Amino acid sequence: MICFDEFLQNVNEYRAKKGRDPLTPGDFAPDPMAASLKSLDLLIRERHLLLDKIYLNASENPHDDEYKADRLEEEINELKEWICLHPESKWTMEVLDYRIRQEHYK
């Protein structure tokens, strides 16, 4: 079984051949925005469920659900902005939007 240090050394040798910077153990630290990204994903899924109910005529009160979906969209945009402007965040709006498209609109 290969240990992490050996694995990292092999990866860095490969990266050196490709002209890339070496990785360090700190590169594998968890994203400080992970909890916020999870919350963002939940809000997006909740909004999609409401919109699906409206479009499929499965909503008991479409006007209330439309209002809730609009509120969720505002919360989503506020959270996206907060994630991008947070001092510990490495996310840009462009990258975050790309992640959302990949995650939710496959």
C-alpha positions, -999 to 999 in steps of 0.1 A, spaced: 0 0 0 14 34 -10 15 61 18 3 96 12 38 111 11 49 86 -16 17 94 -35 23 131 -33 59 126 -44 47 106 -75 22 133 -83 47 160 -80 72 142 -102 45 139 -128 36 176 -124 72 186 -128 74 167 -161 44 187 -173 59 220 -161 34 225 -133 40 237 -97 43 210 -70 15 203 -46 19 206 -9 -1 189 18 -18 223 25 -33 222 -10 -57 195 2 -71 215 31 -109 216 31 -126 246 15 -136 271 42 -167 279 22 -179 242 22 -208 248 46 -219 278 27 -218 260 -6 -239 232 9 -264 258 20 -264 273 -14 -270 239 -30 -300 233 -7 -315 266 -15 -311 260 -52 -327 225 -49 -356 239 -29 -362 266 -55 -361 240 -83 -387 218 -65 -410 248 -61 -407 257 -98 -413 221 -108 -445 221 -87 -457 253 -104 -449 242 -139 -464 207 -135 -496 222 -120 -490 203 -88 -490 233 -65 -519 239 -42 -512 276 -42 -491 287 -72 -490 324 -63 -475 316 -29 -451 292 -44 -440 318 -70 -434 343 -42 -414 317 -22 -394 309 -54 -386 346 -59 -376 349 -22 -353 319 -26 -337 334 -57 -330 365 -37 -315 344 -9 -294 325 -34 -280 357 -50 -272 371 -15 -254 339 -5 -235 338 -37 -223 374 -32 -214 366 4 -194 336 -6 -175 356 -33 -168 385 -10 -158 366 21 -121 372 30 -114 335 34 -130 326 1 -111 318 -31 -144 317 -52 -151 342 -79 -187 348 -92 -177 333 -126 -164 301 -110 -193 298 -86 -218 302 -115 -199 276 -134 -201 252 -104 -238 258 -101 -244 251 -138 -224 218 -135 -240 208 -102 -276 217 -109 -281 219 -147 -262 188 -159 
